[in-house]
């Protein structure tokens, strides 16, 4: 059985009170399951395309795009593993007491895998923010071997290992660990972006004053566009995570078991926002980065690069310039 203080306890709560479930609760569960069924293929397809684009298209293999692809792997895992588990749990909850052992096992696996993937996603967000921090705040060291493709991929692997260690072990203080972990990561991400914003603003003032060469100006503008893309991703993630963080704080303050039935039922639509974020992120990449759009069009239509660029130009216009 799951620990009663786990943030994912509502699945077990529902399984124990099947006989008392109202039609309203059935509706909430059914709608949440349907939303997961709809968005799950989108997360798999869109993030898979982003990963393949960065891996196969040489012009996309920049350090910033590699960090985006690493984040896309966590979103891909959410769509491939976590969301199907959610749907499976919803299906098993009302099948009868004879499957109670299977329900408990499925709930436990979802709890561990789901939290590991979400933790890995937040750590990859920190990785992406750190990469942008070094690129803009310490450009000389960044360009001279401090940040390499191999190191970014290694950092991504370490993020997965760290997430598995933190959330792969069932402990009674899991809610507190979740809150402290998320708070620490968010604080680090906010700090990176505050520093980056100040540096970008200073660089913009230099460009306005014509104090840099044309080559340096192009590089600074490219960094600014990449930073803007990162900001959109971070803000979107915050909007998706804030309701869950509020729910988690209330869960901890009410000691889990003492929280209301309505609060536990609200867990399902609230945490769906976490999974929805995995489908939104690749849309941000393609909306803001022209080269991603061209690469995806080329893979989907099997056209040449020139034909894909022409198709992108017809659909989005010639003046849309994205992050390289």
C-alpha positions as MATLAB code, in Angstrom:
seq = 'XXXXXXXXXXXXXXXXXXXXXXXXXXXXXXXXXXXXXXXXXXXXXXXXXXXXXXXXXXXXXXXXXXXXXXXXXXXXXXXXXXXXXXXXXXXXXXXXXXXXXXXXXXXXXXXXXXXXXXXXXXXXXXXXXXXXXXXXXXXXXXXXXXXXXXXXXXXXXXXXXXXXXXXXXXXXXXXXXXXXXXXXXXXXXXXXXXXXXXXXXXXXXXXXXXXXXXXXXXXXXXXXXXXXXXXXXXXXXXXXXXXXXXXXXXXXXXXXXXXXXXXXXXXXXXXXXXXXXXXXXXXXXXXXXXXXXXXXXXXXXXXXXXXXXXXXXXXXXXXXXXXX';
ca = [
       0.000    0.000    0.000;
       1.001    3.580   -0.473;
       2.117    5.536    2.519;
      -0.856    7.505    3.809;
       1.096   10.734    3.726;
       1.988   10.465    0.066;
       0.797   13.324   -2.145;
      -0.545   10.667   -4.507;
      -2.737    9.177   -1.740;
      -6.022   10.272   -3.446;
      -5.827    7.270   -5.789;
      -5.887    4.956   -2.792;
      -8.510    7.158   -1.132;
     -10.809    6.669   -4.127;
     -10.135    2.934   -4.271;
     -11.187    2.558   -0.623;
     -14.416    4.588   -1.045;
     -15.684    3.254   -4.355;
     -19.105    2.540   -2.860;
     -19.548    6.182   -1.834;
     -18.532    7.774   -5.106;
     -21.149   10.180   -6.420;
     -21.996   10.901  -10.036;
     -20.117   14.199   -9.732;
     -16.936   12.396   -8.712;
     -17.413    9.931  -11.559;
     -17.685   12.882  -13.927;
     -14.470   14.475  -12.611;
     -12.566   11.205  -12.960;
     -13.980   10.500  -16.409;
     -13.168   13.989  -17.713;
      -9.636   13.836  -16.283;
      -9.069   10.408  -17.827;
     -10.383   11.640  -21.187;
      -8.072   14.674  -21.093;
      -5.102   12.418  -20.378;
      -6.085   10.098  -23.226;
      -6.299   13.085  -25.598;
      -3.060   14.823  -24.573;
      -0.936   11.698  -24.096;
      -0.376   11.087  -27.864;
       0.348   14.800  -28.359;
       3.082   14.740  -25.705;
       4.636   11.633  -27.256;
       4.454   12.860  -30.859;
       5.489   16.482  -30.361;
       8.345   15.786  -27.954;
       9.497   12.866  -30.067;
       9.688   15.183  -33.081;
      11.702   17.738  -31.096;
      14.175   15.083  -29.932;
      14.539   13.627  -33.450;
      14.953   17.101  -34.958;
      17.832   18.007  -32.636;
      19.459   14.606  -33.087;
      19.230   14.405  -36.883;
      19.460   18.043  -38.039;
      22.976   19.406  -37.720;
      21.836   23.040  -37.847;
      19.761   22.428  -34.704;
      22.564   20.919  -32.627;
      23.330   24.062  -30.665;
      23.912   23.861  -26.934;
      20.675   25.655  -26.127;
      18.696   23.313  -28.388;
      20.355   20.260  -26.836;
      19.215   21.436  -23.405;
      15.707   21.866  -24.855;
      15.869   18.324  -26.232;
      16.879   17.034  -22.792;
      13.811   18.731  -21.321;
      11.758   17.188  -24.127;
      12.895   13.707  -23.009;
      11.252   14.234  -19.623;
       8.053   15.459  -21.281;
       8.201   12.461  -23.630;
       8.455   10.131  -20.616;
       5.427   11.784  -19.024;
       3.354   11.141  -22.153;
       4.707    7.623  -22.700;
       4.664    6.323  -19.122;
       2.942    8.567  -16.573;
      -0.271    9.512  -18.386;
      -1.035    5.888  -19.427;
      -0.600    4.925  -15.758;
      -3.134    7.599  -14.798;
      -5.664    6.195  -17.251;
      -4.902    2.637  -16.109;
      -5.485    3.579  -12.470;
      -8.803    5.188  -13.322;
      -9.805    1.986  -15.125;
      -8.779   -0.284  -12.244;
     -10.311    1.726   -9.414;
     -13.845    0.561  -10.121;
     -13.278   -3.028  -11.188;
     -13.996   -4.671   -7.847;
     -12.296   -5.811   -4.679;
     -10.786   -8.883   -6.372;
      -8.277   -6.569   -8.057;
      -7.327   -4.671   -4.898;
      -3.741   -5.967   -5.001;
      -3.361   -4.942   -8.634;
      -4.809   -1.505   -7.839;
      -2.385   -0.987   -4.961;
       0.574   -2.035   -7.119;
      -0.488    0.229   -9.979;
      -1.000    3.184   -7.626;
       2.432    2.661   -6.060;
       4.145    2.446   -9.453;
       2.338    5.586  -10.624;
       3.371    7.412   -7.452;
       7.070    6.581   -7.869;
       7.277    6.944  -11.655;
       5.085   10.043  -11.777;
       6.999   11.919   -9.120;
      10.346   10.865  -10.631;
       9.371   12.213  -14.063;
       8.022   15.471  -12.643;
      11.158   15.919  -10.523;
      13.333   15.223  -13.553;
      11.352   17.801  -15.518;
      11.973   20.504  -12.918;
      15.668   19.592  -12.729;
      15.935   19.820  -16.520;
      14.350   23.242  -16.325;
      17.134   24.177  -13.924;
      19.662   22.673  -16.353;
      18.268   24.732  -19.206;
      18.277   27.891  -17.087;
      21.853   27.206  -15.996;
      22.944   26.771  -19.605;
      21.436   30.149  -20.519;
      22.983   31.718  -17.391;
      26.479   30.612  -18.389;
      25.947   31.550  -22.062;
      24.958   35.132  -21.232;
      26.712   35.850  -17.936;
      30.012   34.054  -18.716;
      30.179   33.907  -22.543;
      33.965   33.503  -22.781;
      34.072   30.441  -20.522;
      30.906   29.117  -22.179;
      32.439   29.235  -25.651;
      35.791   27.835  -24.522;
      34.811   24.439  -23.249;
      32.973   25.066  -19.989;
      29.693   23.933  -21.553;
      29.792   21.147  -24.133;
      27.242   18.815  -25.682;
      28.650   15.891  -23.698;
      28.435   17.797  -20.422;
      24.845   18.836  -21.067;
      23.871   15.221  -21.763;
      25.788   14.064  -18.674;
      24.006   16.681  -16.567;
      20.699   15.411  -17.972;
      21.563   11.876  -16.907;
      22.518   13.081  -13.434;
      19.184   14.917  -13.202;
      17.353   11.646  -13.867;
      19.473    9.823  -11.282;
      18.871   12.544   -8.687;
      15.116   12.477   -9.337;
      15.060    8.679   -9.021;
      16.982    8.822   -5.727;
      14.776   11.532   -4.224;
      11.415   10.112   -5.315;
      12.193    6.449   -5.904;
      12.355    5.744   -2.174;
       9.136    5.567   -0.138;
       9.598    7.600    2.998;
       7.121    9.035    5.479;
       8.319   12.616    4.919;
       7.731   12.484    1.152;
       5.410   15.561    1.052;
       7.993   17.649    2.894;
      10.734   16.443    0.557;
       8.555   17.345   -2.430;
       7.927   20.844   -1.155;
      11.566   21.548   -0.192;
      12.862   20.096   -3.456;
      10.481   22.066   -5.674;
      11.083   25.268   -3.686;
      14.871   24.921   -4.010;
      14.729   24.294   -7.753;
      12.298   27.155   -8.385;
      14.453   29.515   -6.305;
      17.537   28.591   -8.325;
      15.664   29.041  -11.615;
      14.334   32.446  -10.540;
      17.819   33.554   -9.474;
      19.296   32.522  -12.844;
      16.645   34.428  -14.748;
      16.968   37.571  -12.663;
      20.717   37.627  -13.343;
      20.194   36.837  -17.033;
      17.556   39.564  -17.368;
      19.928   42.177  -15.961;
      22.699   41.040  -18.315;
      20.385   41.006  -21.349;
      19.174   44.484  -20.463;
      22.776   45.707  -20.231;
      23.601   44.103  -23.582;
      20.545   45.725  -25.156;
      21.700   49.126  -23.952;
      25.109   48.468  -25.518;
      23.481   47.618  -28.829;
      21.355   50.764  -28.736;
      24.467   52.829  -28.040;
      26.261   51.135  -30.992;
      29.101   50.054  -28.726;
      29.481   46.579  -30.238;
      30.431   45.193  -33.635;
      27.884   43.684  -36.035;
      29.014   40.122  -35.250;
      28.774   40.697  -31.505;
      25.407   42.389  -31.966;
      24.039   39.349  -33.819;
      25.328   37.043  -31.098;
      23.777   39.155  -28.330;
      20.432   39.251  -30.148;
      20.544   35.474  -30.625;
      21.176   35.008  -26.898;
      18.328   37.375  -26.119;
      15.893   35.418  -28.310;
      16.977   32.135  -26.713;
      16.515   33.688  -23.280;
      13.027   34.896  -24.197;
      12.089   31.368  -25.243;
      13.371   30.033  -21.919;
      11.331   32.662  -20.054;
       8.134   31.587  -21.836;
       8.832   27.949  -20.938;
       9.515   28.839  -17.299;
       6.400   30.998  -16.962;
       4.252   28.289  -18.539;
       5.655   25.697  -16.164;
       5.021   27.954  -13.175;
       1.404   28.453  -14.231;
       0.978   24.675  -14.503;
       2.772   23.950  -11.222;
       1.297   26.657   -8.972;
      -2.094   24.902   -8.410;
      -0.305   21.653   -7.512;
       2.065   23.464   -5.140;
      -0.895   25.106   -3.396;
      -2.640   21.736   -3.144;
       0.553   20.155   -1.770;
       0.923   22.869    0.885;
      -2.676   22.311    1.985;
      -2.133   18.544    1.957;
       0.884   18.880    4.259;
      -0.771   21.412    6.577;
      -3.859   19.181    6.959;
      -1.706   16.067    7.454;
      -3.034   14.223    4.400;
      -5.638   11.961    5.988;
      -7.445   14.874    7.613;
      -7.922   16.764    4.350;
     -11.433   16.926    2.954;
     -12.812   14.494    0.388;
     -13.306   17.388   -2.028;
      -9.652   18.339   -1.641;
      -8.544   14.820   -2.443;
     -10.807   14.604   -5.477;
      -9.458   17.982   -6.661;
      -6.025   16.343   -6.844;
      -6.844   14.764  -10.210;
      -7.805   17.798  -12.357;
      -5.157   19.936  -10.631;
      -2.273   17.568  -11.314;
      -3.455   17.146  -14.909;
      -1.938   20.596  -15.459;
       1.485   19.071  -14.743;
       0.947   16.555  -17.523;
      -0.501   19.196  -19.843;
       2.750   21.124  -19.536;
       4.493   18.244  -21.335;
       2.325   18.874  -24.400;
       2.662   22.663  -24.243;
       6.469   22.837  -24.124;
       7.122   21.475  -27.645;
       4.502   23.880  -29.006;
       6.525   26.722  -27.477;
       9.715   25.488  -29.154;
       8.110   25.333  -32.573;
       6.168   28.584  -32.174;
       9.266   30.586  -31.258;
      11.972   28.788  -33.258;
      11.760   28.817  -37.045;
      14.406   26.129  -37.482;
      12.375   23.752  -35.328;
       9.315   24.371  -37.486;
      11.267   23.748  -40.668;
      12.807   20.548  -39.303;
       9.441   19.202  -38.138;
       7.795   20.040  -41.454;
      10.651   18.285  -43.238;
      10.269   15.147  -41.103;
       6.481   15.041  -41.366;
       6.250   15.732  -45.102;
       9.561   14.122  -46.169;
      10.343   17.137  -48.289;
      13.749   18.651  -48.952;
      15.062   21.392  -46.693;
      14.292   24.063  -49.310;
      10.740   22.776  -49.760;
      10.205   22.636  -45.982;
      11.458   26.216  -45.638;
       9.081   27.349  -48.370;
       6.183   25.557  -46.681;
       7.050   27.169  -43.349;
       7.248   30.574  -45.006;
       3.791   30.158  -46.541;
       2.247   29.090  -43.234;
       3.960   31.515  -40.850;
       5.110   34.365  -43.067;
       8.537   35.496  -44.188;
       9.074   37.916  -41.298;
       8.838   35.351  -38.501;
      12.393   34.884  -37.268;
      12.966   32.382  -34.484;
      15.839   31.378  -32.306;
      18.524   29.555  -34.251;
];
